[in-house]
Amino acid sequence: MKTYWIKLPPRTRALGVFLATFVLAMLGFSITGGPEQVDLLFGIYIGGLTTYFLARWGTFATRSP
Protein backbone atom coordinates (compact mmCIF):
# COMPACT_ATOMS: atom_id res chain seq x y z
CA MET A 1 0.00 0.00 0.00
CA LYS A 2 2.81 2.41 0.82
CA THR A 3 4.43 1.93 -2.60
CA TYR A 4 1.09 2.56 -4.32
CA TRP A 5 0.46 5.66 -2.20
CA ILE A 6 3.86 7.18 -3.04
CA LYS A 7 3.33 6.63 -6.79
CA LEU A 8 0.07 8.58 -6.81
CA PRO A 9 0.16 12.17 -8.09
CA PRO A 10 0.42 14.76 -5.29
CA ARG A 11 -3.06 16.18 -5.93
CA THR A 12 -4.62 12.73 -5.69
CA ARG A 13 -2.85 12.11 -2.38
CA ALA A 14 -4.05 15.48 -1.07
CA LEU A 15 -7.62 14.69 -2.12
CA GLY A 16 -7.40 11.29 -0.42
CA VAL A 17 -6.20 12.86 2.82
CA PHE A 18 -8.92 15.51 2.66
CA LEU A 19 -11.66 12.95 2.11
CA ALA A 20 -10.37 10.63 4.84
CA THR A 21 -10.14 13.49 7.34
CA PHE A 22 -13.59 14.75 6.35
CA VAL A 23 -15.15 11.29 6.78
CA LEU A 24 -13.51 10.83 10.18
CA ALA A 25 -14.71 14.26 11.30
CA MET A 26 -18.25 13.50 10.13
CA LEU A 27 -18.20 10.16 11.96
CA GLY A 28 -17.14 11.98 15.11
CA PHE A 29 -19.88 14.58 14.71
CA SER A 30 -22.52 11.92 14.00
CA ILE A 31 -21.92 10.45 17.46
CA THR A 32 -23.15 13.67 19.07
CA GLY A 33 -26.40 13.88 17.11
CA GLY A 34 -28.02 14.17 13.72
CA PRO A 35 -26.35 15.79 10.73
CA GLU A 36 -26.46 19.57 10.75
CA GLN A 37 -25.08 22.15 8.37
CA VAL A 38 -22.60 23.38 10.96
CA ASP A 39 -21.17 19.86 11.29
CA LEU A 40 -20.76 19.62 7.52
CA LEU A 41 -19.01 22.98 7.30
CA PHE A 42 -16.78 22.20 10.26
CA GLY A 43 -15.87 18.84 8.68
CA ILE A 44 -14.82 20.64 5.49
CA TYR A 45 -12.82 23.09 7.60
CA ILE A 46 -10.99 20.31 9.48
CA GLY A 47 -10.24 18.44 6.24
CA GLY A 48 -8.99 21.57 4.53
CA LEU A 49 -6.86 22.63 7.46
CA THR A 50 -5.25 19.20 7.74
CA THR A 51 -4.54 19.10 4.01
CA TYR A 52 -3.14 22.63 4.09
CA PHE A 53 -0.66 21.91 6.88
CA LEU A 54 0.45 18.61 5.35
CA ALA A 55 1.00 20.39 2.03
CA ARG A 56 3.02 23.12 3.75
CA TRP A 57 5.22 20.48 5.39
CA GLY A 58 5.91 18.80 2.04
CA THR A 59 3.92 15.61 2.55
CA PHE A 60 2.46 15.76 -0.96
CA ALA A 61 5.71 16.71 -2.70
CA THR A 62 6.64 14.71 -5.77
CA ARG A 63 8.84 11.82 -4.70
CA SER A 64 11.86 10.84 -6.76
CA PRO A 65 12.57 7.10 -6.81
PDB file of N, CA, C and O in Angstrom:
ATOM      1  N   MET A   1       0.829  -1.196   0.000  1.00  0.00           N
ATOM      2  CA  MET A   1       0.000   0.000   0.000  1.00  0.00           C
ATOM      3  C   MET A   1       0.868   1.253   0.000  1.00  0.00           C
ATOM      4  O   MET A   1       0.543   2.232  -0.672  1.00  0.00           O
ATOM      5  N   LYS A   2       1.973   1.230   0.751  1.00  0.00           N
ATOM      6  CA  LYS A   2       2.815   2.412   0.823  1.00  0.00           C
ATOM      7  C   LYS A   2       3.423   2.731  -0.545  1.00  0.00           C
ATOM      8  O   LYS A   2       3.497   3.897  -0.930  1.00  0.00           O
ATOM      9  N   THR A   3       3.857   1.706  -1.279  1.00  0.00           N
ATOM     10  CA  THR A   3       4.426   1.929  -2.598  1.00  0.00           C
ATOM     11  C   THR A   3       3.382   2.530  -3.533  1.00  0.00           C
ATOM     12  O   THR A   3       3.686   3.455  -4.286  1.00  0.00           O
ATOM     13  N   TYR A   4       2.165   2.019  -3.492  1.00  0.00           N
ATOM     14  CA  TYR A   4       1.092   2.556  -4.324  1.00  0.00           C
ATOM     15  C   TYR A   4       0.792   4.005  -3.955  1.00  0.00           C
ATOM     16  O   TYR A   4       0.580   4.836  -4.838  1.00  0.00           O
ATOM     17  N   TRP A   5       0.771   4.313  -2.671  1.00  0.00           N
ATOM     18  CA  TRP A   5       0.457   5.665  -2.198  1.00  0.00           C
ATOM     19  C   TRP A   5       1.505   6.661  -2.667  1.00  0.00           C
ATOM     20  O   TRP A   5       1.161   7.777  -3.055  1.00  0.00           O
ATOM     21  N   ILE A   6       2.783   6.278  -2.637  1.00  0.00           N
ATOM     22  CA  ILE A   6       3.858   7.182  -3.039  1.00  0.00           C
ATOM     23  C   ILE A   6       3.813   7.444  -4.542  1.00  0.00           C
ATOM     24  O   ILE A   6       4.180   8.532  -4.987  1.00  0.00           O
ATOM     25  N   LYS A   7       3.369   6.466  -5.328  1.00  0.00           N
ATOM     26  CA  LYS A   7       3.334   6.631  -6.787  1.00  0.00           C
ATOM     27  C   LYS A   7       2.154   7.464  -7.272  1.00  0.00           C
ATOM     28  O   LYS A   7       2.111   7.844  -8.443  1.00  0.00           O
ATOM     29  N   LEU A   8       1.205   7.753  -6.404  1.00  0.00           N
ATOM     30  CA  LEU A   8       0.068   8.585  -6.808  1.00  0.00           C
ATOM     31  C   LEU A   8       0.522  10.023  -7.031  1.00  0.00           C
ATOM     32  O   LEU A   8       1.478  10.472  -6.398  1.00  0.00           O
ATOM     33  N   PRO A   9      -0.147  10.746  -7.918  1.00  0.00           N
ATOM     34  CA  PRO A   9       0.161  12.167  -8.088  1.00  0.00           C
ATOM     35  C   PRO A   9      -0.133  12.932  -6.792  1.00  0.00           C
ATOM     36  O   PRO A   9      -1.024  12.546  -6.035  1.00  0.00           O
ATOM     37  N   PRO A  10       0.603  14.004  -6.537  1.00  0.00           N
ATOM     38  CA  PRO A  10       0.420  14.759  -5.288  1.00  0.00           C
ATOM     39  C   PRO A  10      -1.008  15.249  -5.059  1.00  0.00           C
ATOM     40  O   PRO A  10      -1.487  15.236  -3.925  1.00  0.00           O
ATOM     41  N   ARG A  11      -1.686  15.676  -6.104  1.00  0.00           N
ATOM     42  CA  ARG A  11      -3.056  16.177  -5.929  1.00  0.00           C
ATOM     43  C   ARG A  11      -4.011  15.059  -5.537  1.00  0.00           C
ATOM     44  O   ARG A  11      -4.950  15.278  -4.773  1.00  0.00           O
ATOM     45  N   THR A  12      -3.773  13.869  -6.058  1.00  0.00           N
ATOM     46  CA  THR A  12      -4.616  12.730  -5.694  1.00  0.00           C
ATOM     47  C   THR A  12      -4.393  12.353  -4.235  1.00  0.00           C
ATOM     48  O   THR A  12      -5.341  12.027  -3.521  1.00  0.00           O
ATOM     49  N   ARG A  13      -3.136  12.397  -3.794  1.00  0.00           N
ATOM     50  CA  ARG A  13      -2.847  12.113  -2.384  1.00  0.00           C
ATOM     51  C   ARG A  13      -3.497  13.151  -1.478  1.00  0.00           C
ATOM     52  O   ARG A  13      -4.052  12.809  -0.434  1.00  0.00           O
ATOM     53  N   ALA A  14      -3.430  14.417  -1.875  1.00  0.00           N
ATOM     54  CA  ALA A  14      -4.047  15.475  -1.072  1.00  0.00           C
ATOM     55  C   ALA A  14      -5.562  15.291  -1.001  1.00  0.00           C
ATOM     56  O   ALA A  14      -6.161  15.477   0.058  1.00  0.00           O
ATOM     57  N   LEU A  15      -6.176  14.928  -2.117  1.00  0.00           N
ATOM     58  CA  LEU A  15      -7.619  14.690  -2.122  1.00  0.00           C
ATOM     59  C   LEU A  15      -7.980  13.504  -1.236  1.00  0.00           C
ATOM     60  O   LEU A  15      -8.985  13.538  -0.527  1.00  0.00           O
ATOM     61  N   GLY A  16      -7.164  12.460  -1.277  1.00  0.00           N
ATOM     62  CA  GLY A  16      -7.404  11.295  -0.422  1.00  0.00           C
ATOM     63  C   GLY A  16      -7.327  11.638   1.049  1.00  0.00           C
ATOM     64  O   GLY A  16      -8.151  11.181   1.842  1.00  0.00           O
ATOM     65  N   VAL A  17      -6.336  12.444   1.420  1.00  0.00           N
ATOM     66  CA  VAL A  17      -6.199  12.856   2.822  1.00  0.00           C
ATOM     67  C   VAL A  17      -7.373  13.736   3.232  1.00  0.00           C
ATOM     68  O   VAL A  17      -7.906  13.590   4.332  1.00  0.00           O
ATOM     69  N   PHE A  18      -7.780  14.651   2.351  1.00  0.00           N
ATOM     70  CA  PHE A  18      -8.917  15.513   2.663  1.00  0.00           C
ATOM     71  C   PHE A  18     -10.182  14.692   2.891  1.00  0.00           C
ATOM     72  O   PHE A  18     -10.900  14.903   3.869  1.00  0.00           O
ATOM     73  N   LEU A  19     -10.450  13.756   1.981  1.00  0.00           N
ATOM     74  CA  LEU A  19     -11.664  12.951   2.110  1.00  0.00           C
ATOM     75  C   LEU A  19     -11.632  12.065   3.352  1.00  0.00           C
ATOM     76  O   LEU A  19     -12.645  11.918   4.035  1.00  0.00           O
ATOM     77  N   ALA A  20     -10.478  11.478   3.647  1.00  0.00           N
ATOM     78  CA  ALA A  20     -10.369  10.626   4.837  1.00  0.00           C
ATOM     79  C   ALA A  20     -10.576  11.445   6.108  1.00  0.00           C
ATOM     80  O   ALA A  20     -11.275  11.005   7.021  1.00  0.00           O
ATOM     81  N   THR A  21      -9.977  12.629   6.173  1.00  0.00           N
ATOM     82  CA  THR A  21     -10.138  13.485   7.344  1.00  0.00           C
ATOM     83  C   THR A  21     -11.581  13.961   7.472  1.00  0.00           C
ATOM     84  O   THR A  21     -12.128  14.014   8.573  1.00  0.00           O
ATOM     85  N   PHE A  22     -12.193  14.306   6.341  1.00  0.00           N
ATOM     86  CA  PHE A  22     -13.587  14.747   6.352  1.00  0.00           C
ATOM     87  C   PHE A  22     -14.511  13.636   6.848  1.00  0.00           C
ATOM     88  O   PHE A  22     -15.398  13.884   7.666  1.00  0.00           O
ATOM     89  N   VAL A  23     -14.308  12.421   6.358  1.00  0.00           N
ATOM     90  CA  VAL A  23     -15.155  11.294   6.779  1.00  0.00           C
ATOM     91  C   VAL A  23     -14.975  11.014   8.267  1.00  0.00           C
ATOM     92  O   VAL A  23     -15.954  10.772   8.973  1.00  0.00           O
ATOM     93  N   LEU A  24     -13.740  11.046   8.748  1.00  0.00           N
ATOM     94  CA  LEU A  24     -13.506  10.826  10.182  1.00  0.00           C
ATOM     95  C   LEU A  24     -14.157  11.922  11.024  1.00  0.00           C
ATOM     96  O   LEU A  24     -14.727  11.641  12.079  1.00  0.00           O
ATOM     97  N   ALA A  25     -14.074  13.163  10.563  1.00  0.00           N
ATOM     98  CA  ALA A  25     -14.712  14.256  11.296  1.00  0.00           C
ATOM     99  C   ALA A  25     -16.229  14.083  11.310  1.00  0.00           C
ATOM    100  O   ALA A  25     -16.870  14.306  12.337  1.00  0.00           O
ATOM    101  N   MET A  26     -16.802  13.687  10.182  1.00  0.00           N
ATOM    102  CA  MET A  26     -18.252  13.497  10.127  1.00  0.00           C
ATOM    103  C   MET A  26     -18.690  12.322  10.993  1.00  0.00           C
ATOM    104  O   MET A  26     -19.762  12.368  11.597  1.00  0.00           O
ATOM    105  N   LEU A  27     -17.879  11.272  11.062  1.00  0.00           N
ATOM    106  CA  LEU A  27     -18.199  10.163  11.964  1.00  0.00           C
ATOM    107  C   LEU A  27     -18.182  10.626  13.417  1.00  0.00           C
ATOM    108  O   LEU A  27     -19.042  10.244  14.210  1.00  0.00           O
ATOM    109  N   GLY A  28     -17.204  11.446  13.755  1.00  0.00           N
ATOM    110  CA  GLY A  28     -17.137  11.983  15.110  1.00  0.00           C
ATOM    111  C   GLY A  28     -18.322  12.872  15.435  1.00  0.00           C
ATOM    112  O   GLY A  28     -18.859  12.814  16.541  1.00  0.00           O
ATOM    113  N   PHE A  29     -18.734  13.696  14.477  1.00  0.00           N
ATOM    114  CA  PHE A  29     -19.876  14.576  14.712  1.00  0.00           C
ATOM    115  C   PHE A  29     -21.188  13.802  14.745  1.00  0.00           C
ATOM    116  O   PHE A  29     -22.124  14.211  15.432  1.00  0.00           O
ATOM    117  N   SER A  30     -21.273  12.694  14.017  1.00  0.00           N
ATOM    118  CA  SER A  30     -22.518  11.923  13.998  1.00  0.00           C
ATOM    119  C   SER A  30     -22.779  11.237  15.334  1.00  0.00           C
ATOM    120  O   SER A  30     -23.919  10.883  15.636  1.00  0.00           O
ATOM    121  N   ILE A  31     -21.745  11.050  16.128  1.00  0.00           N
ATOM    122  CA  ILE A  31     -21.925  10.451  17.455  1.00  0.00           C
ATOM    123  C   ILE A  31     -22.722  11.395  18.358  1.00  0.00           C
ATOM    124  O   ILE A  31     -23.510  10.945  19.189  1.00  0.00           O
ATOM    125  N   THR A  32     -22.514  12.697  18.193  1.00  0.00           N
ATOM    126  CA  THR A  32     -23.148  13.673  19.074  1.00  0.00           C
ATOM    127  C   THR A  32     -24.587  13.992  18.693  1.00  0.00           C
ATOM    128  O   THR A  32     -25.306  14.600  19.486  1.00  0.00           O
ATOM    129  N   GLY A  33     -25.023  13.600  17.503  1.00  0.00           N
ATOM    130  CA  GLY A  33     -26.404  13.884  17.110  1.00  0.00           C
ATOM    131  C   GLY A  33     -26.577  13.768  15.613  1.00  0.00           C
ATOM    132  O   GLY A  33     -25.703  13.267  14.905  1.00  0.00           O
ATOM    133  N   GLY A  34     -27.716  14.238  15.143  1.00  0.00           N
ATOM    134  CA  GLY A  34     -28.025  14.165  13.725  1.00  0.00           C
ATOM    135  C   GLY A  34     -27.166  15.116  12.908  1.00  0.00           C
ATOM    136  O   GLY A  34     -26.520  16.009  13.456  1.00  0.00           O
ATOM    137  N   PRO A  35     -27.161  14.918  11.585  1.00  0.00           N
ATOM    138  CA  PRO A  35     -26.350  15.789  10.726  1.00  0.00           C
ATOM    139  C   PRO A  35     -26.928  17.203  10.672  1.00  0.00           C
ATOM    140  O   PRO A  35     -28.130  17.391  10.482  1.00  0.00           O
ATOM    141  N   GLU A  36     -26.071  18.166  10.838  1.00  0.00           N
ATOM    142  CA  GLU A  36     -26.460  19.569  10.753  1.00  0.00           C
ATOM    143  C   GLU A  36     -25.510  20.267   9.793  1.00  0.00           C
ATOM    144  O   GLU A  36     -24.429  19.757   9.496  1.00  0.00           O
ATOM    145  N   GLN A  37     -25.913  21.421   9.315  1.00  0.00           N
ATOM    146  CA  GLN A  37     -25.082  22.147   8.367  1.00  0.00           C
ATOM    147  C   GLN A  37     -23.772  22.592   9.010  1.00  0.00           C
ATOM    148  O   GLN A  37     -22.733  22.603   8.351  1.00  0.00           O
ATOM    149  N   VAL A  38     -23.812  22.952  10.269  1.00  0.00           N
ATOM    150  CA  VAL A  38     -22.601  23.380  10.965  1.00  0.00           C
ATOM    151  C   VAL A  38     -21.587  22.237  11.019  1.00  0.00           C
ATOM    152  O   VAL A  38     -20.388  22.461  10.850  1.00  0.00           O
ATOM    153  N   ASP A  39     -22.067  21.012  11.255  1.00  0.00           N
ATOM    154  CA  ASP A  39     -21.167  19.862  11.290  1.00  0.00           C
ATOM    155  C   ASP A  39     -20.519  19.638   9.928  1.00  0.00           C
ATOM    156  O   ASP A  39     -19.329  19.334   9.849  1.00  0.00           O
ATOM    157  N   LEU A  40     -21.285  19.786   8.870  1.00  0.00           N
ATOM    158  CA  LEU A  40     -20.760  19.617   7.520  1.00  0.00           C
ATOM    159  C   LEU A  40     -19.686  20.660   7.220  1.00  0.00           C
ATOM    160  O   LEU A  40     -18.619  20.332   6.701  1.00  0.00           O
ATOM    161  N   LEU A  41     -19.973  21.909   7.547  1.00  0.00           N
ATOM    162  CA  LEU A  41     -19.006  22.976   7.299  1.00  0.00           C
ATOM    163  C   LEU A  41     -17.752  22.810   8.153  1.00  0.00           C
ATOM    164  O   LEU A  41     -16.640  23.053   7.683  1.00  0.00           O
ATOM    165  N   PHE A  42     -17.927  22.400   9.394  1.00  0.00           N
ATOM    166  CA  PHE A  42     -16.776  22.201  10.260  1.00  0.00           C
ATOM    167  C   PHE A  42     -15.945  21.006   9.791  1.00  0.00           C
ATOM    168  O   PHE A  42     -14.721  21.020   9.923  1.00  0.00           O
ATOM    169  N   GLY A  43     -16.595  19.973   9.247  1.00  0.00           N
ATOM    170  CA  GLY A  43     -15.868  18.837   8.683  1.00  0.00           C
ATOM    171  C   GLY A  43     -15.024  19.254   7.487  1.00  0.00           C
ATOM    172  O   GLY A  43     -13.885  18.809   7.341  1.00  0.00           O
ATOM    173  N   ILE A  44     -15.579  20.109   6.632  1.00  0.00           N
ATOM    174  CA  ILE A  44     -14.820  20.635   5.493  1.00  0.00           C
ATOM    175  C   ILE A  44     -13.653  21.469   5.990  1.00  0.00           C
ATOM    176  O   ILE A  44     -12.556  21.396   5.436  1.00  0.00           O
ATOM    177  N   TYR A  45     -13.878  22.262   7.029  1.00  0.00           N
ATOM    178  CA  TYR A  45     -12.819  23.088   7.601  1.00  0.00           C
ATOM    179  C   TYR A  45     -11.682  22.226   8.156  1.00  0.00           C
ATOM    180  O   TYR A  45     -10.512  22.510   7.903  1.00  0.00           O
ATOM    181  N   ILE A  46     -12.015  21.187   8.903  1.00  0.00           N
ATOM    182  CA  ILE A  46     -10.992  20.308   9.479  1.00  0.00           C
ATOM    183  C   ILE A  46     -10.210  19.602   8.369  1.00  0.00           C
ATOM    184  O   ILE A  46      -8.983  19.518   8.431  1.00  0.00           O
ATOM    185  N   GLY A  47     -10.917  19.095   7.357  1.00  0.00           N
ATOM    186  CA  GLY A  47     -10.244  18.439   6.236  1.00  0.00           C
ATOM    187  C   GLY A  47      -9.328  19.384   5.480  1.00  0.00           C
ATOM    188  O   GLY A  47      -8.204  19.024   5.132  1.00  0.00           O
ATOM    189  N   GLY A  48      -9.802  20.576   5.231  1.00  0.00           N
ATOM    190  CA  GLY A  48      -8.988  21.571   4.530  1.00  0.00           C
ATOM    191  C   GLY A  48      -7.783  22.012   5.325  1.00  0.00           C
ATOM    192  O   GLY A  48      -6.694  22.172   4.774  1.00  0.00           O
ATOM    193  N   LEU A  49      -7.969  22.211   6.615  1.00  0.00           N
ATOM    194  CA  LEU A  49      -6.857  22.634   7.465  1.00  0.00           C
ATOM    195  C   LEU A  49      -5.783  21.550   7.554  1.00  0.00           C
ATOM    196  O   LEU A  49      -4.590  21.845   7.496  1.00  0.00           O
ATOM    197  N   THR A  50      -6.208  20.307   7.693  1.00  0.00           N
ATOM    198  CA  THR A  50      -5.253  19.200   7.740  1.00  0.00           C
ATOM    199  C   THR A  50      -4.485  19.093   6.429  1.00  0.00           C
ATOM    200  O   THR A  50      -3.264  18.937   6.432  1.00  0.00           O
ATOM    201  N   THR A  51      -5.192  19.176   5.318  1.00  0.00           N
ATOM    202  CA  THR A  51      -4.544  19.096   4.006  1.00  0.00           C
ATOM    203  C   THR A  51      -3.595  20.267   3.801  1.00  0.00           C
ATOM    204  O   THR A  51      -2.508  20.092   3.250  1.00  0.00           O
ATOM    205  N   TYR A  52      -3.987  21.449   4.232  1.00  0.00           N
ATOM    206  CA  TYR A  52      -3.136  22.630   4.089  1.00  0.00           C
ATOM    207  C   TYR A  52      -1.822  22.458   4.838  1.00  0.00           C
ATOM    208  O   TYR A  52      -0.753  22.697   4.276  1.00  0.00           O
ATOM    209  N   PHE A  53      -1.890  22.043   6.104  1.00  0.00           N
ATOM    210  CA  PHE A  53      -0.663  21.908   6.879  1.00  0.00           C
ATOM    211  C   PHE A  53       0.226  20.790   6.357  1.00  0.00           C
ATOM    212  O   PHE A  53       1.449  20.931   6.346  1.00  0.00           O
ATOM    213  N   LEU A  54      -0.367  19.683   5.925  1.00  0.00           N
ATOM    214  CA  LEU A  54       0.447  18.612   5.355  1.00  0.00           C
ATOM    215  C   LEU A  54       1.101  19.048   4.046  1.00  0.00           C
ATOM    216  O   LEU A  54       2.224  18.640   3.749  1.00  0.00           O
ATOM    217  N   ALA A  55       0.410  19.871   3.262  1.00  0.00           N
ATOM    218  CA  ALA A  55       1.001  20.391   2.027  1.00  0.00           C
ATOM    219  C   ALA A  55       2.140  21.354   2.341  1.00  0.00           C
ATOM    220  O   ALA A  55       3.165  21.345   1.660  1.00  0.00           O
ATOM    221  N   ARG A  56       1.966  22.181   3.362  1.00  0.00           N
ATOM    222  CA  ARG A  56       3.024  23.119   3.747  1.00  0.00           C
ATOM    223  C   ARG A  56       4.274  22.403   4.238  1.00  0.00           C
ATOM    224  O   ARG A  56       5.391  22.884   4.042  1.00  0.00           O
ATOM    225  N   TRP A  57       4.083  21.252   4.876  1.00  0.00           N
ATOM    226  CA  TRP A  57       5.216  20.481   5.393  1.00  0.00           C
ATOM    227  C   TRP A  57       5.837  19.572   4.345  1.00  0.00           C
ATOM    228  O   TRP A  57       6.802  18.868   4.645  1.00  0.00           O
ATOM    229  N   GLY A  58       5.311  19.566   3.124  1.00  0.00           N
ATOM    230  CA  GLY A  58       5.908  18.801   2.038  1.00  0.00           C
ATOM    231  C   GLY A  58       5.469  17.355   1.940  1.00  0.00           C
ATOM    232  O   GLY A  58       6.128  16.560   1.271  1.00  0.00           O
ATOM    233  N   THR A  59       4.381  16.996   2.585  1.00  0.00           N
ATOM    234  CA  THR A  59       3.916  15.608   2.554  1.00  0.00           C
ATOM    235  C   THR A  59       3.503  15.188   1.151  1.00  0.00           C
ATOM    236  O   THR A  59       3.680  14.027   0.783  1.00  0.00           O
ATOM    237  N   PHE A  60       2.959  16.102   0.366  1.00  0.00           N
ATOM    238  CA  PHE A  60       2.460  15.759  -0.957  1.00  0.00           C
ATOM    239  C   PHE A  60       3.457  16.097  -2.062  1.00  0.00           C
ATOM    240  O   PHE A  60       3.097  16.100  -3.239  1.00  0.00           O
ATOM    241  N   ALA A  61       4.699  16.381  -1.698  1.00  0.00           N
ATOM    242  CA  ALA A  61       5.712  16.706  -2.696  1.00  0.00           C
ATOM    243  C   ALA A  61       5.963  15.503  -3.599  1.00  0.00           C
ATOM    244  O   ALA A  61       5.814  14.354  -3.182  1.00  0.00           O
ATOM    245  N   THR A  62       6.342  15.783  -4.824  1.00  0.00           N
ATOM    246  CA  THR A  62       6.639  14.705  -5.768  1.00  0.00           C
ATOM    247  C   THR A  62       7.870  13.957  -5.293  1.00  0.00           C
ATOM    248  O   THR A  62       8.913  14.556  -5.029  1.00  0.00           O
ATOM    249  N   ARG A  63       7.742  12.653  -5.187  1.00  0.00           N
ATOM    250  CA  ARG A  63       8.836  11.819  -4.696  1.00  0.00           C
ATOM    251  C   ARG A  63       9.677  11.329  -5.864  1.00  0.00           C
ATOM    252  O   ARG A  63       9.134  10.878  -6.873  1.00  0.00           O
ATOM    253  N   SER A  64      10.982  11.411  -5.739  1.00  0.00           N
ATOM    254  CA  SER A  64      11.861  10.844  -6.761  1.00  0.00           C
ATOM    255  C   SER A  64      12.306   9.458  -6.310  1.00  0.00           C
ATOM    256  O   SER A  64      12.702   9.274  -5.159  1.00  0.00           O
ATOM    257  N   PRO A  65      12.242   8.482  -7.215  1.00  0.00           N
ATOM    258  CA  PRO A  65      12.565   7.096  -6.807  1.00  0.00           C
ATOM    259  C   PRO A  65      14.018   6.872  -6.484  1.00  0.00           C
ATOM    260  O   PRO A  65      14.407   5.758  -6.132  1.00  0.00           O
TER     261      PRO A  65
END
